[in-house]
Amino acid sequence: MPEQEAHRGRFIHEIRQAARIHTSQIEDACLDKDCIEDLRVYLTAQSQVALDAAAGARARSAELLHVSIDVEPVLYHRGHFTADLTFFYRITGETVDLGLRPSTLTGLAVFSKRVVLEGGESGAKVFSSAERRLDRRQLYRADLPTCVVEAVDPMILTCRVAESCVCPRSGLGPEIPEAIGSLFEDPLVTEGEGKRLLISLGQFSTVRMERSAQLLVPAFEYTMPEKTCTDDLGTPDEPCELFSRVDFPTDAFFPESRGMQQVLSEQRTGQRGG
């Protein structure tokens, strides 16, 4: 107890002043593990021609490009909101033909989901000078919470080729933002294809609802950067100089689920017990 009181006294003594900060308060959050089966890949025109002439295909990589978020209040359930999430993936693969050189396949896959989270209630509408562009929809959404999605690139589970469906709804593709479509060299094929590339992905993500909050927190000294700015990273003629500036990757030699400090602590405990 005396040591705790002394530590608390030193802590209070070091506090210089109280600082008022603006931050985001998390109202609700969740994590998800989605298994997305047979997701259609909208290939570029050149890739679609290669797939139609191929015997099969395999996927090489899947990159998460963007997550589009739309927040709306839940009717008759105050303080709760729905978040419609749309994930856009760049899929890269190659054709499979016995005796022939494989062709590269590139396309877009789109996955949508909805989550319901508590977002709190606020009678104030929030506006900011950072919003340079006036959007008609934003005029009715100034009191909504902010939805934040954190996700990693998905895991490729399976990939297969299927014949294109001739049903009436087969040509209905998703709404692709212009910025997403511009990332591909050729236009994407959404209808009239002979074969379809279907991929199954495993997606890990977290979703949270936030609202702005003003807090009063204890502050210590003002801080200044300790590192000197430099543009000298070494030259190709000095590879050892460049290598000497790279820190040793200690954490890479230990399991990710157990930090280095924990391992060393366990070793010390074992030595003492022995």
MARNU-969319 format. One record per residue (C-alpha): y, x, z; residue number from 0; residue in three letters. Coordinates in steps of 0.1 Angstrom, whole numbers. Example, Ala and Ser with C-alpha at 12.3 -4.5 7.8 and 13.67 -1.06 7.14 Angstrom:
BEGIN
@yy -45, xx 123, zz 78, resi 0, resn ala
@yy -11, xx 137, zz 71, resi 1, resn ser
//
This chain:
BEGIN
@yy 0, xx 0, zz 0, resi 0, resn met
@yy 26, xx 27, zz 8, resi 1, resn pro
@yy 18, xx 44, zz -25, resi 2, resn glu
@yy 22, xx 11, zz -44, resi 3, resn gln
@yy 56, xx 5, zz -27, resi 4, resn glu
@yy 67, xx 40, zz -35, resi 5, resn ala
@yy 57, xx 36, zz -72, resi 6, resn his
@yy 75, xx 2, zz -74, resi 7, resn arg
@yy 106, xx 18, zz -58, resi 8, resn gly
@yy 107, xx 46, zz -84, resi 9, resn arg
@yy 102, xx 20, zz -112, resi 10, resn phe
@yy 131, xx -1, zz -100, resi 11, resn ile
@yy 153, xx 30, zz -96, resi 12, resn his
@yy 147, xx 41, zz -132, resi 13, resn glu
@yy 158, xx 8, zz -146, resi 14, resn ile
@yy 194, xx 12, zz -158, resi 15, resn arg
@yy 202, xx -23, zz -169, resi 16, resn gln
@yy 188, xx -56, zz -182, resi 17, resn ala
@yy 187, xx -60, zz -220, resi 18, resn ala
@yy 187, xx -93, zz -238, resi 19, resn arg
@yy 163, xx -93, zz -268, resi 20, resn ile
@yy 153, xx -118, zz -295, resi 21, resn his
@yy 116, xx -119, zz -302, resi 22, resn thr
@yy 88, xx -142, zz -313, resi 23, resn ser
@yy 68, xx -161, zz -287, resi 24, resn gln
@yy 32, xx -169, zz -296, resi 25, resn ile
@yy 26, xx -206, zz -290, resi 26, resn glu
@yy -11, xx -207, zz -302, resi 27, resn asp
@yy -35, xx -184, zz -321, resi 28, resn ala
@yy -70, xx -184, zz -334, resi 29, resn cys
@yy -94, xx -160, zz -352, resi 30, resn leu
@yy -117, xx -169, zz -380, resi 31, resn asp
@yy -147, xx -155, zz -398, resi 32, resn lys
@yy -151, xx -173, zz -432, resi 33, resn asp
@yy -181, xx -171, zz -454, resi 34, resn cys
@yy -168, xx -181, zz -489, resi 35, resn ile
@yy -197, xx -189, zz -512, resi 36, resn glu
@yy -196, xx -190, zz -551, resi 37, resn asp
@yy -159, xx -185, zz -554, resi 38, resn leu
@yy -148, xx -186, zz -590, resi 39, resn arg
@yy -132, xx -155, zz -605, resi 40, resn val
@yy -105, xx -162, zz -631, resi 41, resn tyr
@yy -109, xx -132, zz -654, resi 42, resn leu
@yy -83, xx -117, zz -677, resi 43, resn thr
@yy -87, xx -126, zz -714, resi 44, resn ala
@yy -102, xx -92, zz -723, resi 45, resn gln
@yy -126, xx -93, zz -693, resi 46, resn ser
@yy -137, xx -128, zz -702, resi 47, resn gln
@yy -147, xx -117, zz -737, resi 48, resn val
@yy -168, xx -89, zz -722, resi 49, resn ala
@yy -185, xx -112, zz -697, resi 50, resn leu
@yy -194, xx -138, zz -724, resi 51, resn asp
@yy -212, xx -111, zz -743, resi 52, resn ala
@yy -229, xx -95, zz -713, resi 53, resn ala
@yy -263, xx -101, zz -698, resi 54, resn ala
@yy -249, xx -99, zz -662, resi 55, resn gly
@yy -222, xx -85, zz -640, resi 56, resn ala
@yy -217, xx -69, zz -606, resi 57, resn arg
@yy -186, xx -68, zz -583, resi 58, resn ala
@yy -171, xx -35, zz -572, resi 59, resn arg
@yy -142, xx -43, zz -550, resi 60, resn ser
@yy -121, xx -72, zz -536, resi 61, resn ala
@yy -85, xx -68, zz -526, resi 62, resn glu
@yy -65, xx -93, zz -507, resi 63, resn leu
@yy -31, xx -96, zz -525, resi 64, resn leu
@yy -13, xx -124, zz -507, resi 65, resn his
@yy -17, xx -154, zz -484, resi 66, resn val
@yy 5, xx -184, zz -491, resi 67, resn ser
@yy 13, xx -204, zz -460, resi 68, resn ile
@yy 26, xx -240, zz -458, resi 69, resn asp
@yy 33, xx -255, zz -423, resi 70, resn val
@yy 36, xx -292, zz -417, resi 71, resn glu
@yy 36, xx -313, zz -385, resi 72, resn pro
@yy 6, xx -334, zz -375, resi 73, resn val
@yy 14, xx -371, zz -375, resi 74, resn leu
@yy 10, xx -389, zz -342, resi 75, resn tyr
@yy 2, xx -356, zz -324, resi 76, resn his
@yy 34, xx -341, zz -313, resi 77, resn arg
@yy 36, xx -303, zz -309, resi 78, resn gly
@yy 7, xx -297, zz -333, resi 79, resn his
@yy 10, xx -284, zz -369, resi 80, resn phe
@yy -13, xx -278, zz -398, resi 81, resn thr
@yy -12, xx -246, zz -417, resi 82, resn ala
@yy -25, xx -247, zz -453, resi 83, resn asp
@yy -35, xx -211, zz -462, resi 84, resn leu
@yy -42, xx -199, zz -497, resi 85, resn thr
@yy -58, xx -165, zz -501, resi 86, resn phe
@yy -54, xx -146, zz -535, resi 87, resn phe
@yy -78, xx -118, zz -543, resi 88, resn tyr
@yy -80, xx -92, zz -570, resi 89, resn arg
@yy -117, xx -88, zz -580, resi 90, resn ile
@yy -129, xx -58, zz -599, resi 91, resn thr
@yy -164, xx -55, zz -613, resi 92, resn gly
@yy -183, xx -44, zz -644, resi 93, resn glu
@yy -207, xx -59, zz -669, resi 94, resn thr
@yy -245, xx -51, zz -668, resi 95, resn val
@yy -262, xx -45, zz -702, resi 96, resn asp
@yy -293, xx -24, zz -706, resi 97, resn leu
@yy -286, xx 6, zz -727, resi 98, resn gly
@yy -249, xx -2, zz -731, resi 99, resn leu
@yy -218, xx 12, zz -714, resi 100, resn arg
@yy -205, xx -12, zz -688, resi 101, resn pro
@yy -171, xx -29, zz -694, resi 102, resn ser
@yy -146, xx -33, zz -665, resi 103, resn thr
@yy -140, xx -68, zz -653, resi 104, resn leu
@yy -107, xx -78, zz -636, resi 105, resn thr
@yy -98, xx -112, zz -623, resi 106, resn gly
@yy -83, xx -134, zz -596, resi 107, resn leu
@yy -101, xx -154, zz -570, resi 108, resn ala
@yy -84, xx -181, zz -549, resi 109, resn val
@yy -95, xx -195, zz -515, resi 110, resn phe
@yy -78, xx -223, zz -496, resi 111, resn ser
@yy -83, xx -235, zz -460, resi 112, resn lys
@yy -65, xx -255, zz -433, resi 113, resn arg
@yy -61, xx -248, zz -396, resi 114, resn val
@yy -45, xx -269, zz -369, resi 115, resn val
@yy -26, xx -251, zz -341, resi 116, resn leu
@yy -2, xx -260, zz -313, resi 117, resn glu
@yy 33, xx -249, zz -322, resi 118, resn gly
@yy 54, xx -263, zz -294, resi 119, resn gly
@yy 84, xx -285, zz -297, resi 120, resn glu
@yy 120, xx -276, zz -303, resi 121, resn ser
@yy 151, xx -298, zz -307, resi 122, resn gly
@yy 171, xx -270, zz -322, resi 123, resn ala
@yy 172, xx -261, zz -359, resi 124, resn lys
@yy 172, xx -224, zz -366, resi 125, resn val
@yy 193, xx -208, zz -394, resi 126, resn phe
@yy 198, xx -172, zz -402, resi 127, resn ser
@yy 222, xx -151, zz -423, resi 128, resn ser
@yy 191, xx -133, zz -437, resi 129, resn ala
@yy 182, xx -164, zz -457, resi 130, resn glu
@yy 202, xx -156, zz -489, resi 131, resn arg
@yy 185, xx -182, zz -511, resi 132, resn arg
@yy 189, xx -219, zz -504, resi 133, resn leu
@yy 156, xx -237, zz -509, resi 134, resn asp
@yy 156, xx -275, zz -509, resi 135, resn arg
@yy 124, xx -276, zz -489, resi 136, resn arg
@yy 139, xx -253, zz -462, resi 137, resn gln
@yy 165, xx -279, zz -455, resi 138, resn leu
@yy 138, xx -301, zz -439, resi 139, resn tyr
@yy 119, xx -273, zz -422, resi 140, resn arg
@yy 144, xx -256, zz -400, resi 141, resn ala
@yy 127, xx -268, zz -368, resi 142, resn asp
@yy 92, xx -258, zz -377, resi 143, resn leu
@yy 73, xx -229, zz -360, resi 144, resn pro
@yy 65, xx -198, zz -380, resi 145, resn thr
@yy 29, xx -192, zz -390, resi 146, resn cys
@yy 17, xx -156, zz -392, resi 147, resn val
@yy -17, xx -146, zz -408, resi 148, resn val
@yy -32, xx -112, zz -404, resi 149, resn glu
@yy -63, xx -104, zz -425, resi 150, resn ala
@yy -82, xx -75, zz -439, resi 151, resn val
@yy -97, xx -70, zz -474, resi 152, resn asp
@yy -128, xx -92, zz -477, resi 153, resn pro
@yy -164, xx -80, zz -477, resi 154, resn met
@yy -183, xx -86, zz -509, resi 155, resn ile
@yy -215, xx -105, zz -501, resi 156, resn leu
@yy -230, xx -115, zz -535, resi 157, resn thr
@yy -220, xx -118, zz -571, resi 158, resn cys
@yy -236, xx -138, zz -600, resi 159, resn arg
@yy -229, xx -151, zz -634, resi 160, resn val
@yy -232, xx -188, zz -643, resi 161, resn ala
@yy -228, xx -208, zz -674, resi 162, resn glu
@yy -195, xx -226, zz -676, resi 163, resn ser
@yy -196, xx -263, zz -665, resi 164, resn cys
@yy -187, xx -289, zz -692, resi 165, resn val
@yy -178, xx -316, zz -666, resi 166, resn cys
@yy -144, xx -332, zz -670, resi 167, resn pro
@yy -129, xx -313, zz -641, resi 168, resn arg
@yy -141, xx -279, zz -651, resi 169, resn ser
@yy -108, xx -269, zz -667, resi 170, resn gly
@yy -86, xx -277, zz -636, resi 171, resn leu
@yy -75, xx -243, zz -622, resi 172, resn gly
@yy -54, xx -235, zz -591, resi 173, resn pro
@yy -17, xx -231, zz -592, resi 174, resn glu
@yy -11, xx -194, zz -596, resi 175, resn ile
@yy 23, xx -181, zz -586, resi 176, resn pro
@yy 42, xx -161, zz -612, resi 177, resn glu
@yy 44, xx -130, zz -591, resi 178, resn ala
@yy 6, xx -130, zz -586, resi 179, resn ile
@yy -1, xx -135, zz -623, resi 180, resn gly
@yy 22, xx -107, zz -633, resi 181, resn ser
@yy -1, xx -82, zz -614, resi 182, resn leu
@yy -26, xx -85, zz -642, resi 183, resn phe
@yy -21, xx -69, zz -676, resi 184, resn glu
@yy -36, xx -98, zz -696, resi 185, resn asp
@yy -33, xx -136, zz -690, resi 186, resn pro
@yy -59, xx -152, zz -668, resi 187, resn leu
@yy -85, xx -175, zz -684, resi 188, resn val
@yy -87, xx -208, zz -665, resi 189, resn thr
@yy -105, xx -230, zz -691, resi 190, resn glu
@yy -127, xx -227, zz -722, resi 191, resn gly
@yy -148, xx -198, zz -709, resi 192, resn glu
@yy -184, xx -194, zz -719, resi 193, resn gly
@yy -196, xx -178, zz -686, resi 194, resn lys
@yy -182, xx -178, zz -651, resi 195, resn arg
@yy -182, xx -150, zz -626, resi 196, resn leu
@yy -190, xx -163, zz -591, resi 197, resn leu
@yy -185, xx -142, zz -560, resi 198, resn ile
@yy -192, xx -147, zz -523, resi 199, resn ser
@yy -169, xx -131, zz -498, resi 200, resn leu
@yy -167, xx -126, zz -461, resi 201, resn gly
@yy -132, xx -129, zz -447, resi 202, resn gln
@yy -119, xx -120, zz -412, resi 203, resn phe
@yy -85, xx -133, zz -403, resi 204, resn ser
@yy -63, xx -143, zz -374, resi 205, resn thr
@yy -37, xx -171, zz -374, resi 206, resn val
@yy -9, xx -177, zz -349, resi 207, resn arg
@yy 21, xx -200, zz -345, resi 208, resn met
@yy 53, xx -184, zz -333, resi 209, resn glu
@yy 88, xx -196, zz -322, resi 210, resn arg
@yy 119, xx -176, zz -316, resi 211, resn ser
@yy 128, xx -168, zz -280, resi 212, resn ala
@yy 155, xx -149, zz -262, resi 213, resn gln
@yy 143, xx -129, zz -232, resi 214, resn leu
@yy 160, xx -107, zz -205, resi 215, resn leu
@yy 139, xx -76, zz -200, resi 216, resn val
@yy 144, xx -44, zz -179, resi 217, resn pro
@yy 157, xx -15, zz -199, resi 218, resn ala
@yy 155, xx 23, zz -192, resi 219, resn phe
@yy 174, xx 49, zz -211, resi 220, resn glu
@yy 184, xx 46, zz -247, resi 221, resn tyr
@yy 160, xx 65, zz -269, resi 222, resn thr
@yy 166, xx 88, zz -298, resi 223, resn met
@yy 141, xx 102, zz -324, resi 224, resn pro
@yy 125, xx 134, zz -313, resi 225, resn glu
@yy 113, xx 145, zz -348, resi 226, resn lys
@yy 136, xx 162, zz -372, resi 227, resn thr
@yy 138, xx 147, zz -407, resi 228, resn cys
@yy 123, xx 168, zz -435, resi 229, resn thr
@yy 113, xx 165, zz -471, resi 230, resn asp
@yy 91, xx 196, zz -471, resi 231, resn asp
@yy 54, xx 186, zz -472, resi 232, resn leu
@yy 42, xx 218, zz -487, resi 233, resn gly
@yy 36, xx 227, zz -523, resi 234, resn thr
@yy 5, xx 230, zz -544, resi 235, resn pro
@yy 10, xx 268, zz -541, resi 236, resn asp
@yy 7, xx 265, zz -503, resi 237, resn glu
@yy -23, xx 243, zz -496, resi 238, resn pro
@yy -30, xx 259, zz -462, resi 239, resn cys
@yy 6, xx 252, zz -451, resi 240, resn glu
@yy 1, xx 215, zz -460, resi 241, resn leu
@yy -33, xx 214, zz -443, resi 242, resn phe
@yy -19, xx 230, zz -411, resi 243, resn ser
@yy 4, xx 200, zz -407, resi 244, resn arg
@yy -24, xx 175, zz -407, resi 245, resn val
@yy -36, xx 165, zz -372, resi 246, resn asp
@yy -72, xx 169, zz -364, resi 247, resn phe
@yy -90, xx 135, zz -368, resi 248, resn pro
@yy -105, xx 134, zz -333, resi 249, resn thr
@yy -112, xx 97, zz -333, resi 250, resn asp
@yy -132, xx 100, zz -365, resi 251, resn ala
@yy -159, xx 119, zz -345, resi 252, resn phe
@yy -164, xx 91, zz -320, resi 253, resn phe
@yy -176, xx 55, zz -324, resi 254, resn pro
@yy -147, xx 31, zz -332, resi 255, resn glu
@yy -158, xx 7, zz -305, resi 256, resn ser
@yy -156, xx 34, zz -278, resi 257, resn arg
@yy -124, xx 54, zz -276, resi 258, resn gly
@yy -124, xx 91, zz -269, resi 259, resn met
@yy -109, xx 87, zz -235, resi 260, resn gln
@yy -137, xx 63, zz -225, resi 261, resn gln
@yy -164, xx 87, zz -237, resi 262, resn val
@yy -148, xx 116, zz -218, resi 263, resn leu
@yy -144, xx 95, zz -187, resi 264, resn ser
@yy -181, xx 85, zz -188, resi 265, resn glu
@yy -190, xx 122, zz -192, resi 266, resn gln
@yy -170, xx 132, zz -161, resi 267, resn arg
@yy -185, xx 104, zz -141, resi 268, resn thr
@yy -220, xx 115, zz -151, resi 269, resn gly
@yy -213, xx 151, zz -141, resi 270, resn gln
@yy -200, xx 140, zz -107, resi 271, resn arg
@yy -230, xx 118, zz -101, resi 272, resn gly
@yy -253, xx 146, zz -110, resi 273, resn gly
//
